[in-house]
Amino acid sequence: MVSASLVKELREMTGAGMLDCKKALDATNGNIDEAVNWLREKGISKAAKKADRIAAEGIASILINGNDAVIIEVNSETDFVAKNDEFLSMVDTILKTIINNDPKTIEDVLALRTEAGEKVDELIINKTAKIGEKLSLRRFSKITKKDNEQFGSYIHMGGKIATLIVTENTTEDVAKDVAMHAAAMRPLYLHSSEVPTDVLEKEKEIITEQLVNEGKKPEQIEKIMVGKVNKYYEDIVLENQIFIKAENKETVSKFVANNGGKILSMTRYEVGEGIEKKEENFAEEVAKQINNI
C-alpha cells in the first residue's frame, strides 16, 4: 500500500497530478526514483500526442550578458500558458543555457544541458507534459558584439515582440531607441540592399500596373517609379523609415548618424509570425476534450 506522504513527495518532486503519482508508485512498488522515471516516460508519451497541435502563441525574450546577447521565440498553444510562471521559468533557463554555450542550430540547443543537468529537449518535453500544452523552441539568435558597439533591446506587448539592435559608436540609449522603433514599425530589412531582387521586382510590377491603370505614359512611369520605390523602402527598411520619435522627419539611419554611429544589425521576432493558426469551434473543442477523458 503506497502511503499518502509518498504520493505527496512524488507530486512535489515532479509537479504531476496526485492520481498519476499514485499510479507511478503502484507500478514501481513504491520506488520513488523509478516512479520519477515512469512519470517522465508517460510525460514523453503525453508530449508526443500534442506534436500535431499548432503552437502559435508564446513569448519572445532577450538576455544580455556583457558582449553576448540571445534573442529567442518559445511557443505555446495559448496566450494564457505564455504567462504561466512555469513557462516563463523554462524560457529563462533556455536563454541562460544558450548564452553560456555556442549553439548554431535548434538541434544544438535541444542537445545542450541546463545548469540542472537535463537536456533542453527534456526540459521542454517535461514542461509540455506538466503544463498540458505543446511547447516548442521556434528560433533563436546569439550575437556577440565588440567593445565599441552597443546592444539595444526592447520587449513590446509583454513579449509579443522582441527586438535586438547592434549599433557602432553610439550610446546604449540611442541603440534602445532604435530597438523601440523597430518593435513598433515592423521593418523587414535593415538595409535597402537586403531586399531580395524578386521581391523588389514584384513590387515594381504592381506599381507599374497601378500607374498604367491611372493612364500614365511609359516615360512618366519611369520618373514616378523612383519615388514609389523610395516610399516602398521607407515602409519596409529600418534605415529608410522615418524615426518614430523625430520631430524633423529624419530617417532612423540619419538619427543614428547624428549621434555619431551606425546600425550594424537588427533582429526582430514577433510571436507567431508566419505560423498558420488553426481556428476551431470552442464548443466542439470542449466536447472533444470531454470525449477523450
C-alpha positions as CSV (number, residue, x, y, z in Angstrom):
1,M,0.0,0.0,0.0
2,V,1.5,3.3,-1.1
3,S,1.4,6.0,1.6
4,A,-0.2,9.4,1.0
5,S,3.0,11.0,2.2
6,L,5.0,9.2,-0.6
7,V,2.4,10.3,-3.2
8,K,2.7,13.9,-1.9
9,E,6.5,13.7,-2.1
10,L,6.5,12.5,-5.6
11,R,4.0,15.2,-6.6
12,E,6.2,17.9,-5.2
13,M,9.2,16.5,-7.0
14,T,7.6,16.2,-10.4
15,G,4.6,18.5,-10.4
16,A,2.5,15.6,-11.8
17,G,-1.1,15.1,-10.7
18,M,-1.9,13.1,-7.5
19,L,-3.5,10.2,-9.4
20,D,-0.6,10.0,-11.8
21,C,1.8,9.9,-8.9
22,K,-0.1,7.1,-7.2
23,K,-0.2,5.1,-10.5
24,A,3.6,5.6,-10.9
25,L,4.3,4.4,-7.3
26,D,1.9,1.4,-7.7
27,A,3.7,0.5,-10.9
28,T,7.1,0.7,-9.4
29,N,6.3,-0.9,-6.0
30,G,6.8,2.3,-4.1
31,N,10.3,3.1,-5.5
32,I,10.3,6.9,-5.8
33,D,13.3,7.1,-8.2
34,E,11.8,4.6,-10.6
35,A,8.4,6.4,-10.2
36,V,10.0,9.6,-11.4
37,N,11.3,7.8,-14.5
38,W,7.9,6.2,-15.0
39,L,6.3,9.6,-15.0
40,R,8.9,11.0,-17.4
41,E,8.2,8.2,-19.8
42,K,4.5,8.9,-19.6
43,G,5.2,12.6,-19.9
44,I,7.1,12.0,-23.1
45,S,4.1,10.0,-24.3
46,K,1.8,12.8,-23.5
47,A,4.0,15.3,-25.2
48,A,4.1,13.2,-28.3
49,K,0.3,13.2,-28.6
50,K,0.5,17.0,-28.7
51,A,3.0,17.1,-31.5
52,D,0.4,17.8,-34.2
53,R,-1.1,20.8,-32.4
54,I,-0.3,24.3,-33.5
55,A,1.7,26.3,-31.0
56,A,1.4,29.9,-32.3
57,E,1.3,31.8,-29.1
58,G,4.2,32.2,-26.7
59,I,6.8,34.7,-25.9
60,A,9.9,36.4,-27.5
61,S,12.6,37.2,-25.0
62,I,16.2,38.6,-24.7
63,L,19.1,38.0,-22.4
64,I,22.2,40.2,-22.5
65,N,25.4,39.3,-20.7
66,G,28.4,41.6,-21.4
67,N,29.2,41.4,-25.1
68,D,26.8,38.5,-25.7
69,A,23.1,38.6,-26.3
70,V,20.5,36.0,-27.1
71,I,17.0,36.5,-28.5
72,I,14.5,33.6,-28.7
73,E,10.9,32.8,-29.5
74,V,9.3,30.0,-27.5
75,N,5.8,28.9,-28.5
76,S,2.8,27.6,-26.6
77,E,-0.8,26.8,-27.8
78,T,-2.5,29.6,-25.7
79,D,-1.6,33.1,-24.6
80,F,-2.7,32.0,-21.1
81,V,0.1,29.5,-20.8
82,A,2.6,32.0,-22.1
83,K,2.1,34.0,-18.9
84,N,2.5,30.9,-16.7
85,D,5.4,31.1,-14.2
86,E,6.4,27.5,-15.2
87,F,6.6,28.5,-18.8
88,L,8.5,31.8,-18.1
89,S,11.0,29.9,-15.9
90,M,11.6,27.5,-18.8
91,V,12.2,30.3,-21.2
92,D,14.7,31.9,-18.8
93,T,16.5,28.6,-18.4
94,I,16.8,28.2,-22.2
95,L,18.1,31.7,-22.5
96,K,20.8,31.1,-19.9
97,T,21.8,27.8,-21.4
98,I,22.2,29.3,-24.9
99,I,24.2,32.3,-23.7
100,N,26.6,30.0,-21.8
101,N,27.3,27.9,-24.9
102,D,27.8,28.4,-28.6
103,P,24.9,26.5,-30.5
104,K,24.4,27.1,-34.2
105,T,21.1,25.3,-34.7
106,I,17.9,24.5,-32.8
107,E,19.1,20.9,-32.7
108,D,22.3,22.1,-31.0
109,V,20.3,24.0,-28.4
110,L,18.0,21.0,-27.7
111,A,21.1,18.8,-27.0
112,L,22.6,21.3,-24.5
113,R,22.4,20.6,-20.8
114,T,21.0,23.2,-18.4
115,E,22.6,24.1,-15.1
116,A,20.3,21.5,-13.6
117,G,21.8,18.8,-15.8
118,E,18.9,18.0,-18.0
119,K,18.9,18.5,-21.8
120,V,16.9,21.4,-23.1
121,D,14.9,18.9,-25.2
122,E,14.0,17.0,-21.9
123,L,13.1,20.3,-20.2
124,I,10.6,21.2,-22.9
125,I,9.1,17.7,-23.0
126,N,8.7,17.6,-19.3
127,K,7.1,21.1,-19.2
128,T,4.8,20.1,-22.1
129,A,3.6,17.1,-20.0
130,K,3.2,19.1,-16.9
131,I,1.5,22.2,-18.4
132,G,-0.6,20.2,-20.8
133,E,0.1,22.2,-24.0
134,K,2.5,21.7,-26.8
135,L,5.6,23.9,-26.2
136,S,8.5,24.4,-28.6
137,L,11.6,26.5,-29.2
138,R,11.0,28.0,-32.6
139,R,14.1,30.1,-33.2
140,F,17.0,31.9,-31.6
141,S,20.0,34.0,-32.4
142,K,23.1,34.5,-30.3
143,I,25.0,37.7,-31.1
144,T,28.4,38.8,-29.9
145,K,29.4,42.5,-30.1
146,K,32.7,44.4,-29.8
147,D,33.6,46.8,-27.0
148,N,32.8,49.9,-29.2
149,E,29.4,48.5,-30.1
150,Q,26.1,48.7,-28.2
151,F,23.2,46.4,-27.8
152,G,19.8,48.0,-27.9
153,S,16.9,45.7,-26.8
154,Y,13.2,46.2,-26.4
155,I,10.4,43.9,-25.4
156,H,6.9,45.1,-26.6
157,M,3.4,44.0,-25.6
158,G,4.6,41.7,-22.8
159,G,6.8,39.6,-25.0
160,K,4.7,39.5,-28.2
161,I,7.6,41.4,-30.0
162,A,11.3,41.5,-29.1
163,T,13.9,43.5,-31.0
164,L,17.7,43.3,-30.6
165,I,19.8,46.0,-32.3
166,V,23.6,46.4,-32.5
167,T,25.0,49.9,-33.1
168,E,28.5,51.1,-33.5
169,N,29.9,54.2,-31.7
170,T,26.6,55.2,-30.0
171,T,25.2,55.2,-26.5
172,E,23.0,52.5,-25.2
173,D,20.1,54.9,-25.2
174,V,20.4,55.5,-28.9
175,A,20.5,51.8,-29.6
176,K,17.5,51.2,-27.4
177,D,15.5,54.0,-29.2
178,V,16.2,52.2,-32.5
179,A,15.1,48.9,-30.9
180,M,11.8,50.6,-29.7
181,H,11.3,52.0,-33.2
182,A,11.8,48.6,-34.9
183,A,9.4,47.0,-32.5
184,A,6.6,49.5,-33.3
185,M,7.2,50.0,-37.1
186,R,7.8,46.4,-38.2
187,P,10.7,46.8,-40.6
188,L,11.5,43.7,-42.6
189,Y,15.1,44.6,-43.5
190,L,17.9,46.7,-42.1
191,H,19.4,48.0,-45.4
192,S,17.7,48.5,-48.8
193,S,20.4,46.3,-50.3
194,E,18.9,43.4,-48.3
195,V,15.6,43.5,-50.1
196,P,15.6,40.4,-52.4
197,T,15.6,41.2,-56.1
198,D,12.5,39.2,-56.8
199,V,10.6,41.0,-54.0
200,L,11.6,44.4,-55.4
201,E,10.7,43.4,-59.0
202,K,7.3,42.2,-57.9
203,E,6.6,45.5,-56.2
204,K,7.7,47.4,-59.3
205,E,5.3,45.3,-61.3
206,I,2.4,46.2,-59.0
207,I,3.4,49.9,-59.1
208,T,3.6,49.8,-62.9
209,E,0.2,48.2,-63.2
210,Q,-1.3,50.8,-60.9
211,L,0.2,53.7,-62.9
212,V,-0.9,52.2,-66.2
213,N,-4.5,51.9,-64.8
214,E,-4.2,55.6,-63.9
215,G,-3.4,56.4,-67.5
216,K,0.3,57.3,-67.0
217,K,2.6,57.1,-70.1
218,P,5.8,54.9,-70.0
219,E,8.1,58.0,-69.7
220,Q,6.0,59.2,-66.8
221,I,6.1,55.8,-65.1
222,E,9.9,55.7,-65.3
223,K,10.2,59.0,-63.4
224,I,7.4,58.2,-60.9
225,M,8.9,54.8,-60.2
226,V,12.0,56.3,-58.4
227,G,9.8,58.0,-55.8
228,K,7.5,55.0,-55.4
229,V,10.4,52.6,-54.7
230,N,11.8,55.1,-52.2
231,K,8.4,55.1,-50.5
232,Y,8.4,51.3,-50.5
233,Y,11.8,51.3,-48.8
234,E,10.5,53.8,-46.3
235,D,7.8,51.3,-45.4
236,I,9.9,48.1,-45.0
237,V,13.6,49.1,-44.4
238,L,14.7,50.2,-41.0
239,E,17.3,52.7,-42.1
240,N,14.9,54.3,-44.5
241,Q,12.0,54.6,-42.1
242,I,11.1,58.0,-40.6
243,F,12.3,57.8,-37.0
244,I,9.2,57.5,-34.8
245,K,10.5,60.0,-32.2
246,A,11.8,62.5,-34.7
247,E,10.2,65.9,-35.0
248,N,12.0,66.9,-38.2
249,K,11.2,63.8,-40.3
250,E,14.7,62.4,-40.2
251,T,15.3,58.8,-41.0
252,V,16.4,56.2,-38.5
253,S,19.9,56.0,-40.1
254,K,20.1,59.8,-40.0
255,F,19.2,59.8,-36.3
256,V,21.9,57.3,-35.5
257,A,24.5,59.1,-37.7
258,N,23.7,62.4,-36.0
259,N,24.6,60.6,-32.8
260,G,28.0,59.5,-34.2
261,G,27.3,56.0,-35.2
262,K,25.6,53.5,-37.5
263,I,23.3,50.4,-37.2
264,L,25.1,47.1,-37.6
265,S,22.3,44.6,-37.2
266,M,18.7,44.1,-36.4
267,T,16.9,41.0,-35.1
268,R,13.1,41.3,-34.7
269,Y,10.9,38.4,-33.5
270,E,7.1,38.7,-33.5
271,V,5.5,35.8,-31.8
272,G,3.6,33.5,-34.2
273,E,4.5,35.4,-37.4
274,G,4.3,33.1,-40.3
275,I,2.5,30.3,-38.4
276,E,-0.9,29.4,-39.7
277,K,-3.2,29.3,-36.7
278,K,-5.9,26.7,-36.6
279,E,-9.4,28.1,-35.9
280,E,-11.7,25.7,-34.1
281,N,-15.2,25.9,-32.8
282,F,-14.9,26.3,-29.0
283,A,-17.9,24.1,-28.2
284,E,-16.6,21.4,-30.5
285,E,-13.2,21.6,-28.8
286,V,-14.7,21.3,-25.3
287,A,-16.8,18.3,-26.5
288,K,-13.7,16.7,-28.0
289,Q,-11.8,17.0,-24.7
290,I,-14.7,15.6,-22.7
291,N,-14.8,12.6,-25.0
292,N,-11.1,12.0,-24.5
293,I,-11.4,11.9,-20.7
